[in-house]
Amino acid sequence: MPHIDFKNNLPGIRGAVAYRPETGKSLYDLAQVLLRGPSPLTEAERELIAAYVSHRNDCMFCMNSHAAAARCLYGEDKKLVDEVLADMQHAGVSDKMKALLNIAGKVQIQGKEVTPEDIAAAKTFGADDREIHDTVLIAASFSMFNRYVDGLACLTPTEPEVYEEMGKRMANGYVPPPSPKGE
C-alpha cells in the first residue's frame, strides 16, 4: 500500500504521476526523450540500461516494467535482458554494451564512481561521447525515478503478465496517465 493516498489504483510511477500531473508530465516527457528520442543507442539498449539500473536499485516496479519493454524491443533477442539482469558480465550483449552498463552501474552508486578508465574502456569498445552521455543521463534519471516509486511505496504488481502488458505499451512510448476528473 502506498505511503500516501494517490486517489487512484494505478501501479508504480503511473499512480504517483496521476496524483501530481503537473510534475508527472515533465517526468514522462523526460522518459520519452531519454528512451524514445534520437540517440545512437537503440531503444532496446536504452530500456536495458533503465532496467539494469532499476535492478541494481532493487526497484521491482521499474525493473520489471522496463525489462518487459526491453524484451519487446529486442524481439527475438529478448533473452539478453534476463541474461544482463542475472549476470551482466557473462551476458550475450556486446563488449561496448557491457562497458556502458558498467558506467550505468557506477552512476547508480554515485556519479563520482565513474572513472576516466571506465570512459576509456567504453571508447575502446566503440562507444562515442553521445552514447556515454545518454547512458549516464538514463542511469541518473532512473535512479531518481526508482527513488520516487519506492520512496512513496507505489503499488507494485507481482504478476508477470501485468508487466508484459506494460512492456508492450511502453515499447510504443511514454504517455502520462489521464489526470483525475476535476483537476
ChimeraX commands (.cxc) that place a marker at each C-alpha (Angstrom):
marker #1 position 0.00,0.00,0.00 radius 0.5
marker #1 position 1.40,3.43,-0.93 radius 0.5
marker #1 position 2.55,5.69,1.88 radius 0.5
marker #1 position 0.04,8.34,0.77 radius 0.5
marker #1 position -3.41,8.13,-0.81 radius 0.5
marker #1 position -2.95,8.73,-4.55 radius 0.5
marker #1 position -6.72,8.61,-5.03 radius 0.5
marker #1 position -6.15,6.02,-7.78 radius 0.5
marker #1 position -5.17,2.36,-8.12 radius 0.5
marker #1 position -2.56,2.82,-10.84 radius 0.5
marker #1 position 0.65,0.84,-10.38 radius 0.5
marker #1 position 4.13,2.25,-9.97 radius 0.5
marker #1 position 5.05,5.68,-11.18 radius 0.5
marker #1 position 1.72,5.96,-13.01 radius 0.5
marker #1 position -0.08,6.27,-9.68 radius 0.5
marker #1 position 2.26,8.99,-8.43 radius 0.5
marker #1 position 2.12,10.86,-11.74 radius 0.5
marker #1 position -1.68,10.77,-11.83 radius 0.5
marker #1 position -1.65,12.19,-8.29 radius 0.5
marker #1 position 0.57,15.14,-9.34 radius 0.5
marker #1 position 0.10,15.52,-13.12 radius 0.5
marker #1 position 1.73,18.97,-13.10 radius 0.5
marker #1 position 5.05,17.34,-12.14 radius 0.5
marker #1 position 4.37,13.97,-13.70 radius 0.5
marker #1 position 4.12,15.33,-17.23 radius 0.5
marker #1 position 7.73,16.54,-17.05 radius 0.5
marker #1 position 8.87,13.12,-15.81 radius 0.5
marker #1 position 7.08,11.38,-18.68 radius 0.5
marker #1 position 8.49,13.89,-21.17 radius 0.5
marker #1 position 11.98,13.15,-19.84 radius 0.5
marker #1 position 11.43,9.39,-20.15 radius 0.5
marker #1 position 10.15,9.85,-23.71 radius 0.5
marker #1 position 13.23,11.85,-24.75 radius 0.5
marker #1 position 15.67,9.53,-22.98 radius 0.5
marker #1 position 14.17,6.23,-24.11 radius 0.5
marker #1 position 12.49,7.05,-27.44 radius 0.5
marker #1 position 14.15,10.24,-28.68 radius 0.5
marker #1 position 17.08,10.35,-31.09 radius 0.5
marker #1 position 20.16,8.53,-29.79 radius 0.5
marker #1 position 22.90,6.35,-31.24 radius 0.5
marker #1 position 21.77,3.75,-28.68 radius 0.5
marker #1 position 18.81,1.66,-29.77 radius 0.5
marker #1 position 15.54,1.93,-27.88 radius 0.5
marker #1 position 16.11,-1.64,-26.65 radius 0.5
marker #1 position 19.56,-0.75,-25.32 radius 0.5
marker #1 position 18.22,2.32,-23.53 radius 0.5
marker #1 position 15.41,0.30,-21.93 radius 0.5
marker #1 position 18.01,-2.28,-20.90 radius 0.5
marker #1 position 20.05,0.43,-19.17 radius 0.5
marker #1 position 16.88,1.60,-17.36 radius 0.5
marker #1 position 16.05,-1.97,-16.30 radius 0.5
marker #1 position 19.64,-2.64,-15.20 radius 0.5
marker #1 position 19.84,0.48,-13.03 radius 0.5
marker #1 position 16.39,-0.25,-11.58 radius 0.5
marker #1 position 17.52,-3.82,-10.82 radius 0.5
marker #1 position 20.62,-2.51,-9.02 radius 0.5
marker #1 position 18.39,-0.10,-7.06 radius 0.5
marker #1 position 16.09,-3.01,-6.16 radius 0.5
marker #1 position 13.12,-1.09,-7.58 radius 0.5
marker #1 position 10.93,-4.01,-8.57 radius 0.5
marker #1 position 8.28,-1.99,-10.40 radius 0.5
marker #1 position 10.73,-0.12,-12.64 radius 0.5
marker #1 position 12.96,-3.15,-13.18 radius 0.5
marker #1 position 10.06,-5.36,-14.21 radius 0.5
marker #1 position 8.32,-2.79,-16.40 radius 0.5
marker #1 position 11.46,-1.61,-18.23 radius 0.5
marker #1 position 12.75,-5.17,-18.60 radius 0.5
marker #1 position 9.40,-6.02,-20.22 radius 0.5
marker #1 position 9.71,-3.05,-22.58 radius 0.5
marker #1 position 13.29,-4.05,-23.43 radius 0.5
marker #1 position 12.18,-7.61,-24.17 radius 0.5
marker #1 position 9.52,-6.30,-26.56 radius 0.5
marker #1 position 12.05,-4.08,-28.31 radius 0.5
marker #1 position 14.75,-6.76,-28.51 radius 0.5
marker #1 position 12.25,-9.14,-30.14 radius 0.5
marker #1 position 13.94,-12.47,-30.89 radius 0.5
marker #1 position 16.93,-11.43,-28.77 radius 0.5
marker #1 position 14.78,-10.78,-25.69 radius 0.5
marker #1 position 16.75,-13.35,-23.65 radius 0.5
marker #1 position 19.57,-10.79,-23.46 radius 0.5
marker #1 position 17.54,-8.77,-20.97 radius 0.5
marker #1 position 17.33,-11.61,-18.46 radius 0.5
marker #1 position 20.98,-12.50,-19.05 radius 0.5
marker #1 position 22.06,-8.95,-18.18 radius 0.5
marker #1 position 19.87,-8.86,-15.08 radius 0.5
marker #1 position 21.22,-12.22,-13.91 radius 0.5
marker #1 position 24.93,-11.57,-14.63 radius 0.5
marker #1 position 25.83,-8.61,-16.80 radius 0.5
marker #1 position 29.48,-9.62,-17.24 radius 0.5
marker #1 position 28.53,-13.01,-18.73 radius 0.5
marker #1 position 25.52,-11.83,-20.73 radius 0.5
marker #1 position 25.45,-12.10,-24.52 radius 0.5
marker #1 position 25.50,-8.35,-25.12 radius 0.5
marker #1 position 28.41,-6.65,-26.86 radius 0.5
marker #1 position 31.53,-5.57,-25.02 radius 0.5
marker #1 position 30.53,-1.98,-25.74 radius 0.5
marker #1 position 27.16,-2.52,-24.06 radius 0.5
marker #1 position 28.86,-4.17,-21.07 radius 0.5
marker #1 position 31.17,-1.16,-20.74 radius 0.5
marker #1 position 28.18,1.21,-20.91 radius 0.5
marker #1 position 26.27,-0.87,-18.34 radius 0.5
marker #1 position 29.35,-0.76,-16.12 radius 0.5
marker #1 position 29.23,3.03,-16.31 radius 0.5
marker #1 position 25.47,3.00,-15.61 radius 0.5
marker #1 position 26.07,0.79,-12.57 radius 0.5
marker #1 position 28.64,3.20,-11.23 radius 0.5
marker #1 position 26.31,6.18,-11.76 radius 0.5
marker #1 position 23.66,4.22,-9.84 radius 0.5
marker #1 position 26.03,4.12,-6.85 radius 0.5
marker #1 position 27.29,7.70,-7.21 radius 0.5
marker #1 position 28.29,9.71,-10.25 radius 0.5
marker #1 position 31.82,10.22,-8.97 radius 0.5
marker #1 position 32.37,6.45,-9.12 radius 0.5
marker #1 position 32.78,6.74,-12.90 radius 0.5
marker #1 position 36.48,6.96,-13.69 radius 0.5
marker #1 position 38.42,8.08,-16.77 radius 0.5
marker #1 position 39.35,4.40,-17.16 radius 0.5
marker #1 position 35.66,3.45,-17.39 radius 0.5
marker #1 position 35.16,6.02,-20.14 radius 0.5
marker #1 position 38.31,4.89,-21.95 radius 0.5
marker #1 position 37.16,1.26,-21.78 radius 0.5
marker #1 position 33.79,2.17,-23.31 radius 0.5
marker #1 position 35.52,4.11,-26.08 radius 0.5
marker #1 position 37.89,1.19,-26.70 radius 0.5
marker #1 position 34.83,-0.92,-27.49 radius 0.5
marker #1 position 33.41,1.72,-29.83 radius 0.5
marker #1 position 31.20,3.89,-27.61 radius 0.5
marker #1 position 31.10,7.52,-28.63 radius 0.5
marker #1 position 30.59,10.59,-26.46 radius 0.5
marker #1 position 26.84,10.71,-27.16 radius 0.5
marker #1 position 26.36,7.07,-26.13 radius 0.5
marker #1 position 28.30,7.70,-22.91 radius 0.5
marker #1 position 26.30,10.88,-22.25 radius 0.5
marker #1 position 22.97,9.14,-22.83 radius 0.5
marker #1 position 23.97,6.19,-20.65 radius 0.5
marker #1 position 24.90,8.47,-17.74 radius 0.5
marker #1 position 21.72,10.53,-18.07 radius 0.5
marker #1 position 19.50,7.44,-18.25 radius 0.5
marker #1 position 21.24,5.94,-15.19 radius 0.5
marker #1 position 20.96,9.17,-13.20 radius 0.5
marker #1 position 17.32,9.71,-14.18 radius 0.5
marker #1 position 16.30,6.16,-13.39 radius 0.5
marker #1 position 17.94,6.36,-10.00 radius 0.5
marker #1 position 15.62,9.32,-9.38 radius 0.5
marker #1 position 12.58,7.52,-10.82 radius 0.5
marker #1 position 13.36,4.46,-8.68 radius 0.5
marker #1 position 13.57,6.55,-5.53 radius 0.5
marker #1 position 10.31,8.31,-6.40 radius 0.5
marker #1 position 8.48,4.99,-6.85 radius 0.5
marker #1 position 9.97,3.27,-3.82 radius 0.5
marker #1 position 10.01,6.36,-1.59 radius 0.5
marker #1 position 6.23,6.55,-1.90 radius 0.5
marker #1 position 5.80,2.74,-1.80 radius 0.5
marker #1 position 3.92,2.83,-5.09 radius 0.5
marker #1 position 1.74,-0.14,-5.94 radius 0.5
marker #1 position 3.98,-2.90,-7.33 radius 0.5
marker #1 position 2.18,-5.77,-9.06 radius 0.5
marker #1 position 3.70,-9.22,-8.73 radius 0.5
marker #1 position 2.09,-10.88,-11.76 radius 0.5
marker #1 position 4.46,-11.23,-14.77 radius 0.5
marker #1 position 1.59,-10.84,-17.23 radius 0.5
marker #1 position 0.87,-7.34,-15.87 radius 0.5
marker #1 position 4.42,-6.30,-16.74 radius 0.5
marker #1 position 4.25,-7.97,-20.13 radius 0.5
marker #1 position 1.26,-5.76,-21.00 radius 0.5
marker #1 position 3.05,-2.69,-19.60 radius 0.5
marker #1 position 6.10,-3.53,-21.68 radius 0.5
marker #1 position 4.03,-3.64,-24.86 radius 0.5
marker #1 position 2.52,-0.23,-24.05 radius 0.5
marker #1 position 5.87,1.29,-23.05 radius 0.5
marker #1 position 7.60,-0.02,-26.18 radius 0.5
marker #1 position 5.40,2.44,-28.08 radius 0.5
marker #1 position 6.37,5.45,-25.99 radius 0.5
marker #1 position 5.67,7.28,-22.76 radius 0.5
marker #1 position 2.32,8.97,-22.25 radius 0.5
marker #1 position 1.25,10.03,-18.76 radius 0.5
marker #1 position -1.99,8.59,-17.39 radius 0.5
marker #1 position -5.04,10.84,-17.58 radius 0.5
marker #1 position -5.48,13.20,-14.61 radius 0.5
marker #1 position -8.25,12.51,-12.19 radius 0.5
marker #1 position -11.55,14.19,-13.06 radius 0.5
marker #1 position -11.99,17.67,-11.70 radius 0.5
marker #1 position -8.30,18.63,-11.77 radius 0.5
marker link #1:1,2 radius 0.2
marker link #1:2,3 radius 0.2
marker link #1:3,4 radius 0.2
marker link #1:4,5 radius 0.2
marker link #1:5,6 radius 0.2
marker link #1:6,7 radius 0.2
marker link #1:7,8 radius 0.2
marker link #1:8,9 radius 0.2
marker link #1:9,10 radius 0.2
marker link #1:10,11 radius 0.2
marker link #1:11,12 radius 0.2
marker link #1:12,13 radius 0.2
marker link #1:13,14 radius 0.2
marker link #1:14,15 radius 0.2
marker link #1:15,16 radius 0.2
marker link #1:16,17 radius 0.2
marker link #1:17,18 radius 0.2
marker link #1:18,19 radius 0.2
marker link #1:19,20 radius 0.2
marker link #1:20,21 radius 0.2
marker link #1:21,22 radius 0.2
marker link #1:22,23 radius 0.2
marker link #1:23,24 radius 0.2
marker link #1:24,25 radius 0.2
marker link #1:25,26 radius 0.2
marker link #1:26,27 radius 0.2
marker link #1:27,28 radius 0.2
marker link #1:28,29 radius 0.2
marker link #1:29,30 radius 0.2
marker link #1:30,31 radius 0.2
marker link #1:31,32 radius 0.2
marker link #1:32,33 radius 0.2
marker link #1:33,34 radius 0.2
marker link #1:34,35 radius 0.2
marker link #1:35,36 radius 0.2
marker link #1:36,37 radius 0.2
marker link #1:37,38 radius 0.2
marker link #1:38,39 radius 0.2
marker link #1:39,40 radius 0.2
marker link #1:40,41 radius 0.2
marker link #1:41,42 radius 0.2
marker link #1:42,43 radius 0.2
marker link #1:43,44 radius 0.2
marker link #1:44,45 radius 0.2
marker link #1:45,46 radius 0.2
marker link #1:46,47 radius 0.2
marker link #1:47,48 radius 0.2
marker link #1:48,49 radius 0.2
marker link #1:49,50 radius 0.2
marker link #1:50,51 radius 0.2
marker link #1:51,52 radius 0.2
marker link #1:52,53 radius 0.2
marker link #1:53,54 radius 0.2
marker link #1:54,55 radius 0.2
marker link #1:55,56 radius 0.2
marker link #1:56,57 radius 0.2
marker link #1:57,58 radius 0.2
marker link #1:58,59 radius 0.2
marker link #1:59,60 radius 0.2
marker link #1:60,61 radius 0.2
marker link #1:61,62 radius 0.2
marker link #1:62,63 radius 0.2
marker link #1:63,64 radius 0.2
marker link #1:64,65 radius 0.2
marker link #1:65,66 radius 0.2
marker link #1:66,67 radius 0.2
marker link #1:67,68 radius 0.2
marker link #1:68,69 radius 0.2
marker link #1:69,70 radius 0.2
marker link #1:70,71 radius 0.2
marker link #1:71,72 radius 0.2
marker link #1:72,73 radius 0.2
marker link #1:73,74 radius 0.2
marker link #1:74,75 radius 0.2
marker link #1:75,76 radius 0.2
marker link #1:76,77 radius 0.2
marker link #1:77,78 radius 0.2
marker link #1:78,79 radius 0.2
marker link #1:79,80 radius 0.2
marker link #1:80,81 radius 0.2
marker link #1:81,82 radius 0.2
marker link #1:82,83 radius 0.2
marker link #1:83,84 radius 0.2
marker link #1:84,85 radius 0.2
marker link #1:85,86 radius 0.2
marker link #1:86,87 radius 0.2
marker link #1:87,88 radius 0.2
marker link #1:88,89 radius 0.2
marker link #1:89,90 radius 0.2
marker link #1:90,91 radius 0.2
marker link #1:91,92 radius 0.2
marker link #1:92,93 radius 0.2
marker link #1:93,94 radius 0.2
marker link #1:94,95 radius 0.2
marker link #1:95,96 radius 0.2
marker link #1:96,97 radius 0.2
marker link #1:97,98 radius 0.2
marker link #1:98,99 radius 0.2
marker link #1:99,100 radius 0.2
marker link #1:100,101 radius 0.2
marker link #1:101,102 radius 0.2
marker link #1:102,103 radius 0.2
marker link #1:103,104 radius 0.2
marker link #1:104,105 radius 0.2
marker link #1:105,106 radius 0.2
marker link #1:106,107 radius 0.2
marker link #1:107,108 radius 0.2
marker link #1:108,109 radius 0.2
marker link #1:109,110 radius 0.2
marker link #1:110,111 radius 0.2
marker link #1:111,112 radius 0.2
marker link #1:112,113 radius 0.2
marker link #1:113,114 radius 0.2
marker link #1:114,115 radius 0.2
marker link #1:115,116 radius 0.2
marker link #1:116,117 radius 0.2
marker link #1:117,118 radius 0.2
marker link #1:118,119 radius 0.2
marker link #1:119,120 radius 0.2
marker link #1:120,121 radius 0.2
marker link #1:121,122 radius 0.2
marker link #1:122,123 radius 0.2
marker link #1:123,124 radius 0.2
marker link #1:124,125 radius 0.2
marker link #1:125,126 radius 0.2
marker link #1:126,127 radius 0.2
marker link #1:127,128 radius 0.2
marker link #1:128,129 radius 0.2
marker link #1:129,130 radius 0.2
marker link #1:130,131 radius 0.2
marker link #1:131,132 radius 0.2
marker link #1:132,133 radius 0.2
marker link #1:133,134 radius 0.2
marker link #1:134,135 radius 0.2
marker link #1:135,136 radius 0.2
marker link #1:136,137 radius 0.2
marker link #1:137,138 radius 0.2
marker link #1:138,139 radius 0.2
marker link #1:139,140 radius 0.2
marker link #1:140,141 radius 0.2
marker link #1:141,142 radius 0.2
marker link #1:142,143 radius 0.2
marker link #1:143,144 radius 0.2
marker link #1:144,145 radius 0.2
marker link #1:145,146 radius 0.2
marker link #1:146,147 radius 0.2
marker link #1:147,148 radius 0.2
marker link #1:148,149 radius 0.2
marker link #1:149,150 radius 0.2
marker link #1:150,151 radius 0.2
marker link #1:151,152 radius 0.2
marker link #1:152,153 radius 0.2
marker link #1:153,154 radius 0.2
marker link #1:154,155 radius 0.2
marker link #1:155,156 radius 0.2
marker link #1:156,157 radius 0.2
marker link #1:157,158 radius 0.2
marker link #1:158,159 radius 0.2
marker link #1:159,160 radius 0.2
marker link #1:160,161 radius 0.2
marker link #1:161,162 radius 0.2
marker link #1:162,163 radius 0.2
marker link #1:163,164 radius 0.2
marker link #1:164,165 radius 0.2
marker link #1:165,166 radius 0.2
marker link #1:166,167 radius 0.2
marker link #1:167,168 radius 0.2
marker link #1:168,169 radius 0.2
marker link #1:169,170 radius 0.2
marker link #1:170,171 radius 0.2
marker link #1:171,172 radius 0.2
marker link #1:172,173 radius 0.2
marker link #1:173,174 radius 0.2
marker link #1:174,175 radius 0.2
marker link #1:175,176 radius 0.2
marker link #1:176,177 radius 0.2
marker link #1:177,178 radius 0.2
marker link #1:178,179 radius 0.2
marker link #1:179,180 radius 0.2
marker link #1:180,181 radius 0.2
marker link #1:181,182 radius 0.2
marker link #1:182,183 radius 0.2
view
